Amino acid sequence: MANAPEISVVVPVFDEEGAAAALAREIAAAFAGADYEMIFVDDASRDATRKVLSKLKSEIPQLRVLAHRANSGQSRAIRTGVLGARGDIVVTLDGDGQNDPADAPRLVAALKAGPPSLAMVGGERVKRQDSQAKKVASKVGNGVRKALLKDQANDTGCGLKAFRREVFLRLPYFDHIHRYLPALMLREGYEVAFQPVHHRHRETGRSKYTNLGRLVASLSDLLGVVWLRSRARLPGAIDEL
């Protein structure tokens, strides 16, 4: 793409009018001097999130705002952002401000320093600032998923990730795919890596997930990814004759 940036930062948001502007400014500070664009994907928010972001475009020239006409969920918002991204490297962050944008350039640097086979560097949250119930549910869910999928990930729920756009677009899409990126990238023969990142209290708004809702979705998703892994056949190196 002509004049394409190197990095695209993609942030899905839904009813985050209280967090969106501060998060965008933190991202701009974290990537100051870098060749990047920032894409906020508004998933049909019912509050003033879209208006807040639109006003911010004059302050942050790298900011783009894509808007869903109907609410479609976090994974679809991420995919919308990746499809619209112009950079070869994509960074994703949750829109609630709990991921620290200051960690993102470090993940990008690790991805760029790795071999071409390294498709993603994911964040693993340390000192999680969540309720005890959510931390226990996450620990159990991550343990079951890791045991079944052998995806090397201790925390796939962390929204902070840096990955190669081309690899992401090779993956089969389904709702909640963002929790299974390590397994799906390994399935395609790529490598993944992880680094510890900070985690912060949610200062505004409220979580869009419940433990029960996440459990119901996770069971069907997990079985689906187990099936996908069982049907994978890699050709090894490809030679042009």
Secondary structure, 3 states (H helix, E strand, C coil): CCCCCCEEEEEEECCCCCCHHHHHHHHHHHCCCCCEEEEEEECCCCCCHHHHHHHHCCCCCCEEEEECCCCCCHHHHHHHHHHHCCCCEEEECCCCCCECHHHHHHHHHHHHHCCCCEEEEEEEECCCCCCHHHHHHHHHHHHHHHHHHCCCCCCCCCCCEEEEHHHHHHCCCCCCHHHCHHHHHHHCCCEEEEEEECECCCCCCCCCCCHHHHHHHHHHHHHHHHHHHHCCCCCCCCCCC
